[in-house]
Amino acid sequence: MTDQPTPTPEDLVAVAEQLGREPRGVLEIAYRTPDGRPAVVKTAPKLPDGTPFPTLYYLTDPRLTAEASRQESAGVMREMTERLQHDEDLARGYRAAHESYLAERDAIESLGTDFTGGGMPERVKCLHVLMAHSLAKGPGVNPLGDESVALAARADGGKLRGTAVPADWPGIDEQDEQ
C-alpha cells in the first residue's frame, strides 16, 4: 500500500518525531497517508539488540494512534471480541489475518511463537496493531482492522478520510458486502 517502502532518512526523522523516540528495527514504511506522512512501519521481528518484537506493523501517525486510543476507550475492542465469539465468518476471517501476519513475520525471521499482536486470533486487545495491519495490507485482509480504519474514516465528521486514511477506504456497510 505504499509507493516507497524503503525508509528515507527523512522518513526516519518523521517517525522519530511521531513516536517521540528513535524508531528501532524499521524495515520499511508499510503505509503512507494520503497527505504523504509515514503512518505505519514494518518492523523486524528482532530489534537490533536482539530483543524479540512480534509487532510486525506499528502505527506511528499521531492522528491515527489517537483515533485507535479513542476507539479503545469507547469500548470498541470489547464489542469486537464479543462478536468474534458469535460470528463464525468474522472469526474465520480474523484467524486468517492472524495466520497471514504470522507467515509474513516468520518469512523475515521466526520468533518461535504463534503470538502475533492485537489479540489475534481469539480476542481484540490492541486496535493500534489491527489498524496498522489493515492500512499496511489494504482492505480485505484483517476484518477487524478494516472496521477500525472505517470507524476512523468517519470519526469527527470524516476529517481523517483523505488525509490520514485513504479516501476510498470502504465504510462499515461496504465491508459487509465484501
Secondary structure, 3 states (H helix, E strand, C coil): CCCCCCCCHHHHHHHHHHHCCCCCCEEEEEEECCCCCEEEEEECCECCCCCECCCCEEECCHHHHHHHHHHHHCCHHHHHHHHHHHCHHHHHHHHHHHHHHHHHHHHHCCCCCCCCCCCCCCCCCCHHHHHHHHHHHCCCCCHHHHHHHHHHHHHHHHCCECCCECCCCCCHHHHHHC
